[in-house]
Amino acid sequence: MNQLDFSHDAQRSLAIQRFMVKVYGWMALALMVTGFVSLLVVSSKAMLEFVFGSKVIFYGLIILELVLVGYLAIWVRNMSASTAALVFLLYAVLNGVTMSFIFLIYTTGSIASTFFITAGTFAVMSIYGYTTKADLTKWGNILFMGLIGLIIASIANIFMQSSTLYWITTYVGVLIFVGLTAYDTQKIKETAGVGGVDSEEESKAAVMGALTLYLDFINLFLKLLRIFGRRK
C-alpha cells in the first residue's frame, strides 16, 4: 500500500468515525428525551389520566407515532436535516408519553437494571456490527422475515391471550433485535459520507441511522423488561 492509499484509508476511517458519533449522539439524545418525558408523565396524575384514561387518546398517540416514522422514512429526501431531526425528536417525545406505562407495571429498580442490561447488550452487538469484516447482509432477509412473523404473532396474541405465545415472542424478539443491532450498525456505517462529508444528505442519513438504532434499542429493552422486570 502506497502513501496515497494509506492517506485515503485514514481519511475514510476518520469520516466514518465522525459519522457514527453523530448517529450515536442523536440516538442517545432521543433516548434521554424519551426517558425524561416518561418520568414527567408518570409523575403527573393529570397526564396519566389524559393518556391512559381513554383508549382513543392512547391508541391515537400510537397511530401518530407510526405516522411520524412513516413520514420521516418516506419524505426524508424532501426535507432539511433540521426538519428530519425535529420529527425524530417529536417521535421520541410521543414514545416517552406512551412508554410511561412501564412505570405503572414494573418497579423502578427493575426498569433501571433492565435498561443497563439492554445498554450492555446493545453496545456489544453494535461494536460487533461496526468492527466485523463479515458481510451481515445475509442476516437482513432472515431478520426481516422474523420481525414480520413477530409482529403478526404479537397482534394475534392480543386476541388469543396465550402465555406460551407471549413468552415465545419475547425470547424470539430478543434474538431478532440483538441481530438487528449488529446488522443495522454495519448498514449505517456504510452510509457514511453519502452526499459528501458533513453534507446535508449525510446529516439526514445520521438522523435516520439514529432512528433505526433507537428503535432496535427500545424494542430490545421492552422485550428484556418482560424477562427481567419485577411487577409491582
C-alpha positions as CSV (number, residue, x, y, z in Angstrom):
1,M,0.0,0.0,0.0
2,N,1.5,3.4,-1.0
3,Q,1.3,6.6,1.0
4,L,-1.6,7.9,-1.0
5,D,-3.7,4.8,-0.4
6,F,-2.9,4.9,3.3
7,S,-3.9,8.6,3.5
8,H,-7.2,7.9,1.7
9,D,-8.0,5.0,4.0
10,A,-7.2,7.1,7.1
11,Q,-9.5,9.9,5.9
12,R,-12.2,7.4,5.2
13,S,-11.9,5.8,8.6
14,L,-12.0,9.3,10.2
15,A,-15.1,10.2,8.2
16,I,-16.8,7.0,9.3
17,Q,-16.0,7.6,12.9
18,R,-17.3,11.2,12.8
19,F,-20.5,10.0,11.1
20,M,-21.1,7.2,13.7
21,V,-20.5,9.7,16.5
22,K,-23.4,11.8,15.0
23,V,-25.6,8.7,14.8
24,Y,-25.0,7.6,18.4
25,G,-25.3,11.2,19.5
26,W,-28.8,11.6,18.0
27,M,-29.8,8.2,19.3
28,A,-28.6,9.0,22.9
29,L,-30.4,12.3,22.8
30,A,-33.6,10.6,21.7
31,L,-33.3,8.0,24.5
32,M,-32.8,10.8,27.1
33,V,-35.8,12.7,25.7
34,T,-38.0,9.5,25.9
35,G,-36.9,8.7,29.4
36,F,-37.4,12.3,30.7
37,V,-40.9,12.5,29.1
38,S,-41.9,9.1,30.6
39,L,-40.9,10.2,34.1
40,L,-42.6,13.5,33.6
41,V,-45.9,11.8,32.6
42,V,-45.8,9.2,35.4
43,S,-45.2,11.9,37.9
44,S,-48.4,13.7,36.9
45,K,-51.8,12.2,37.8
46,A,-53.5,14.6,35.3
47,M,-51.2,13.4,32.5
48,L,-51.7,9.8,33.4
49,E,-55.4,10.2,33.3
50,F,-55.2,12.0,30.0
51,V,-53.0,9.4,28.3
52,F,-54.4,6.2,29.8
53,G,-57.9,7.3,30.8
54,S,-59.1,7.0,27.2
55,K,-58.3,4.2,24.7
56,V,-59.0,6.8,21.9
57,I,-56.2,9.1,23.2
58,F,-53.7,6.3,23.9
59,Y,-54.1,4.5,20.5
60,G,-54.3,7.8,18.8
61,L,-50.9,8.7,20.1
62,I,-49.5,5.3,18.9
63,I,-51.0,5.9,15.5
64,L,-49.4,9.4,15.4
65,E,-46.1,7.8,16.3
66,L,-46.4,5.4,13.3
67,V,-47.3,8.3,11.1
68,L,-44.3,10.3,12.1
69,V,-41.9,7.3,11.5
70,G,-43.6,6.7,8.1
71,Y,-43.4,10.3,7.2
72,L,-39.7,10.5,8.1
73,A,-38.8,7.3,6.2
74,I,-40.7,8.3,3.1
75,W,-40.2,12.0,2.8
76,V,-36.7,12.4,4.4
77,R,-35.2,13.2,1.0
78,N,-37.5,16.1,0.6
79,M,-36.9,17.7,4.0
80,S,-34.0,19.5,5.5
81,A,-31.7,17.8,8.1
82,S,-33.1,20.1,10.8
83,T,-36.7,19.1,10.0
84,A,-35.7,15.4,10.0
85,A,-34.1,15.9,13.4
86,L,-37.2,17.7,14.7
87,V,-39.6,15.0,13.5
88,F,-37.3,12.3,15.1
89,L,-37.2,14.1,18.5
90,L,-41.0,14.7,18.3
91,Y,-41.3,10.9,17.8
92,A,-39.1,10.4,20.9
93,V,-41.4,12.6,22.9
94,L,-44.5,10.8,21.9
95,N,-42.8,7.5,22.6
96,G,-41.9,8.7,26.0
97,V,-45.6,9.5,26.6
98,T,-46.9,6.1,25.6
99,M,-44.0,4.2,27.2
100,S,-44.7,5.7,30.6
101,F,-47.0,2.8,31.3
102,I,-44.0,0.6,32.2
103,F,-43.6,2.7,35.4
104,L,-47.1,1.7,36.3
105,I,-46.4,-2.0,35.9
106,Y,-42.8,-2.6,36.8
107,T,-40.7,-1.4,39.8
108,T,-38.3,1.5,39.1
109,G,-35.3,-0.6,40.2
110,S,-36.0,-3.4,37.7
111,I,-36.6,-0.9,34.9
112,A,-33.2,0.7,35.7
113,S,-31.4,-2.6,35.8
114,T,-33.0,-3.8,32.6
115,F,-32.0,-0.6,30.9
116,F,-28.4,-1.2,31.8
117,I,-28.6,-4.8,30.6
118,T,-30.1,-3.5,27.3
119,A,-27.4,-0.9,27.0
120,G,-24.6,-3.5,27.6
121,T,-26.1,-6.0,25.1
122,F,-26.7,-3.2,22.5
123,A,-23.2,-1.9,22.9
124,V,-21.6,-5.3,22.4
125,M,-23.7,-6.1,19.3
126,S,-23.2,-2.6,17.8
127,I,-19.5,-2.8,18.3
128,Y,-19.5,-6.2,16.6
129,G,-21.5,-4.8,13.7
130,Y,-19.1,-1.9,13.4
131,T,-15.9,-3.9,13.6
132,T,-16.6,-7.2,11.9
133,K,-15.3,-7.9,8.4
134,A,-18.0,-10.4,7.8
135,D,-20.8,-9.3,5.5
136,L,-24.0,-9.3,7.6
137,T,-26.3,-8.7,4.6
138,K,-27.4,-12.3,4.6
139,W,-28.8,-11.7,8.1
140,G,-31.1,-8.9,6.7
141,N,-33.7,-11.1,5.0
142,I,-33.8,-13.6,7.8
143,L,-34.2,-10.9,10.5
144,F,-36.8,-9.0,8.5
145,M,-38.9,-12.2,7.9
146,G,-38.5,-13.0,11.6
147,L,-39.6,-9.4,12.5
148,I,-42.7,-9.7,10.3
149,G,-43.6,-13.0,11.9
150,L,-43.0,-11.5,15.4
151,I,-45.4,-8.6,14.6
152,I,-48.1,-11.0,13.3
153,A,-47.8,-13.3,16.3
154,S,-47.9,-10.4,18.7
155,I,-51.0,-9.0,17.1
156,A,-52.6,-12.4,17.1
157,N,-51.8,-12.9,20.8
158,I,-53.8,-9.7,21.7
159,F,-56.9,-11.8,20.9
160,M,-55.6,-15.2,21.9
161,Q,-54.1,-14.2,25.2
162,S,-51.7,-17.2,25.2
163,S,-49.0,-17.1,27.8
164,T,-47.0,-19.6,25.8
165,L,-47.1,-17.4,22.7
166,Y,-46.3,-14.4,24.9
167,W,-43.0,-15.9,26.0
168,I,-42.1,-17.3,22.6
169,T,-42.5,-13.8,21.1
170,T,-40.5,-12.4,24.0
171,Y,-37.4,-14.6,23.6
172,V,-37.6,-14.7,19.8
173,G,-37.9,-10.9,19.9
174,V,-34.7,-10.6,21.9
175,L,-32.8,-12.7,19.4
176,I,-34.2,-10.7,16.5
177,F,-33.4,-7.2,17.9
178,V,-29.9,-8.4,19.1
179,G,-29.3,-9.5,15.5
180,L,-30.8,-6.3,14.0
181,T,-28.5,-4.2,16.2
182,A,-25.4,-5.7,14.6
183,Y,-26.9,-5.7,11.1
184,D,-28.2,-2.2,11.2
185,T,-24.9,-0.8,12.6
186,Q,-23.0,-2.3,9.7
187,K,-25.5,-1.0,7.2
188,I,-25.5,2.5,8.8
189,K,-21.7,2.6,8.8
190,E,-21.7,2.0,5.0
191,T,-23.8,5.2,4.5
192,A,-21.0,7.4,6.0
193,G,-20.1,10.2,3.5
194,V,-23.3,9.9,1.5
195,G,-23.6,13.2,-0.5
196,G,-20.2,14.3,0.9
197,V,-18.8,14.5,4.4
198,D,-20.7,16.9,6.6
199,S,-23.2,17.5,3.8
200,E,-27.0,17.9,4.3
201,E,-27.5,14.4,3.0
202,E,-25.1,12.9,5.4
203,S,-26.7,14.8,8.3
204,K,-30.1,13.3,7.3
205,A,-28.5,9.9,7.0
206,A,-27.2,10.3,10.6
207,V,-30.7,11.1,11.8
208,M,-32.2,8.1,10.0
209,G,-29.4,5.9,11.3
210,A,-30.1,7.1,14.8
211,L,-33.8,6.4,14.4
212,T,-33.1,2.8,13.3
213,L,-30.8,2.1,16.2
214,Y,-33.2,3.9,18.6
215,L,-36.0,1.5,17.5
216,D,-33.7,-1.5,17.9
217,F,-32.7,-0.4,21.5
218,I,-36.3,0.4,22.6
219,N,-37.7,-2.9,21.3
220,L,-34.9,-4.9,22.8
221,F,-35.4,-3.0,26.1
222,L,-39.2,-3.8,26.1
223,K,-38.6,-7.5,25.4
224,L,-35.9,-7.8,28.1
225,L,-38.2,-6.0,30.5
226,R,-40.7,-8.8,30.1
227,I,-38.0,-11.2,31.3
228,F,-36.2,-9.2,34.0
229,G,-38.8,-6.7,35.1
230,R,-40.4,-7.1,38.5
231,R,-44.0,-6.3,38.6
232,K,-45.4,-4.0,41.3
